[in-house]
Amino acid sequence: MADPLLKAAHLHKRFQALLATDDVSLDVMPGEIHALIGPNGAGKSTLVNLLAGGLKPDSGTIELQGVRIDSMAPHHRVHAGLSRCFQVSSVFRNSTVRENLMTAVQAVSSMPLRPWGARHTRYLELTDRVVELAAQTGLEGSLDMIAGTLPHGAQRQLDVALALASRPKVLLLDEPMAGMGPDESERMGNLIDRLRGEMGILLIEHDMTAVFRLADRITVLVNGRVLASGKTDAIRNNAEVRAVYLGTEEEA
Ligand SMILES: Nc1ncnc2c1ncn2[C@@H]1O[C@H](COP(=O)(O)OP(=O)(O)OP(=O)(O)O)[C@@H](O)[C@H]1O
C-alpha cells in the first residue's frame, strides 16, 4: 500500500477548559477524497487549522510526505504542498478573476529572477498558468469579471482555483458547498471529483449527499474525538454514527 500523503497522529488542542481536539489521528492517501464530518462544534475547523498551521497543537505530530510540518508556518506548509480553502471566501472582491489568479500564481511562483530579456517569457508562463487554473475550475469564461459580482458558487470555485495555484499535494476544503443551491453544489462536486487522483483531498462538509457521492473514506468527529473512521459505505451504515449524527443530518 502507498504511504499517506498527509498523516496526523495523536493531535490535541485545548481552548481553556475545552478539549477541542482530543487525540485525533487521521491520514490522507494519494488520490483519495477523505471526508471529515460531525455535528456543529465537533472540532472539524479546529483540526483543519491545526493541519494548515493557523493553530499550533498542544501535542501530536503532522507529516506531509513523511516530513514533519507541525512547527512550520502556514506559508511554508503551502510551499511544502499543503493548501487550503477557507469557510469564508478569500477572494479580492474588487479585482477580476484574472487578477485574483495572477496574484496567487505570482505569490507561489518559485521561478528565479531572470535578466530583463527573459521577463516577458516569465510573464507568459504566469498568464498561461492563470488560464490553466481557470479552465481547471470551470472559470474560463469569467476571467475578466469582477470577482465580487460572480454568483456565490463561482466565487467558491475561484477559492478552489486560488488554493490550486501552489500545485498542492494535499488540498483541505472547509465546507466548499456551504450556502450553495443544488446546481452550484453539483458543479462544485464535479470540480472536486475531477481533482481526485491529482492530489489527496480532505473534505469537511455538512452536505451528506455530496459527502456520500465524493468520499472514498469518512472520519466522524464528535466532541473533538474520532467516533469512527472507514470506507464510506461502512460509515454510512454504522449504527453509532447514524445515532449521533447521520440520522438527523440526512433527514434535514
Ligand atoms: N479560538 C477558539 N477559542 C475557544 N474556543 C474555540 C476556538 N475555536 C473553536 N473553539 C471551540 O472549539 C469547539 C470546536 O469548534 P470547531 O469550530 O472546530 O467545530 P466545527 O466542527 O468546525 O463546527 P462547525 O461545523 O459549526 O463549523 C467549539 O466548542 C468551539 O466553540
The ligand as a Tripos MOL2 file, in Angstrom:
@<TRIPOS>MOLECULE
LIG
   31    33     1     0     0
SMALL
NO_CHARGES

@<TRIPOS>ATOM
      1 N1        -10.2260   30.0500   19.2030 N.pl3     1 LIG1
      2 C1        -11.0880   29.3880   19.9860 C.ar      1 LIG1
      3 N2        -11.1640   29.6640   21.3020 N.ar      1 LIG1
      4 C2        -12.0090   28.9990   22.1200 C.ar      1 LIG1
      5 N3        -12.8380   28.0190   21.7140 N.ar      1 LIG1
      6 C3        -12.7950   27.6900   20.4070 C.ar      1 LIG1
      7 C4        -11.9380   28.3570   19.4780 C.ar      1 LIG1
      8 N4        -12.1240   27.8070   18.2440 N.ar      1 LIG1
      9 C5        -13.0550   26.8530   18.3940 C.ar      1 LIG1
     10 N5        -13.4680   26.7700   19.6800 N.ar      1 LIG1
     11 C6        -14.4410   25.8220   20.2300 C.3       1 LIG1
     12 O1        -13.9680   24.5310   19.8720 O.3       1 LIG1
     13 C7        -15.0680   23.6910   19.5640 C.3       1 LIG1
     14 C8        -14.8800   23.1350   18.1740 C.3       1 LIG1
     15 O2        -15.1080   24.1670   17.2370 O.3       1 LIG1
     16 P1        -14.9020   23.9820   15.6760 P.3       1 LIG1
     17 O3        -15.1980   25.2930   15.0150 O.co2     1 LIG1
     18 O4        -13.6000   23.3590   15.4130 O.co2     1 LIG1
     19 O5        -16.0620   22.9390   15.3330 O.3       1 LIG1
     20 P2        -16.6570   22.5190   13.9190 P.3       1 LIG1
     21 O6        -16.8310   21.0590   13.9550 O.co2     1 LIG1
     22 O7        -15.8110   23.0710   12.8280 O.co2     1 LIG1
     23 O8        -18.0700   23.2350   13.8960 O.3       1 LIG1
     24 P3        -18.9600   23.7760   12.6450 P.3       1 LIG1
     25 O9        -19.4540   22.5670   11.9300 O.co2     1 LIG1
     26 O10       -20.0470   24.5470   13.3110 O.co2     1 LIG1
     27 O11       -18.0550   24.6410   11.7840 O.co2     1 LIG1
     28 C9        -16.3280   24.5200   19.7110 C.3       1 LIG1
     29 O12       -16.8790   24.2640   21.0030 O.3       1 LIG1
     30 C10       -15.8270   25.9390   19.6040 C.3       1 LIG1
     31 O13       -16.6370   26.8380   20.3210 O.3       1 LIG1
@<TRIPOS>BOND
     1     1     2 1
     2     2     3 ar
     3     2     7 ar
     4     3     4 ar
     5     4     5 ar
     6     5     6 ar
     7     6     7 ar
     8     6    10 ar
     9     7     8 ar
    10     8     9 ar
    11     9    10 ar
    12    10    11 1
    13    11    12 1
    14    11    30 1
    15    12    13 1
    16    13    14 1
    17    13    28 1
    18    14    15 1
    19    15    16 1
    20    16    17 2
    21    16    18 1
    22    16    19 1
    23    19    20 1
    24    20    21 2
    25    20    22 1
    26    20    23 1
    27    23    24 1
    28    24    25 2
    29    24    26 1
    30    24    27 1
    31    28    29 1
    32    28    30 1
    33    30    31 1
@<TRIPOS>SUBSTRUCTURE
     1 LIG1         1 GROUP 0 **** ****
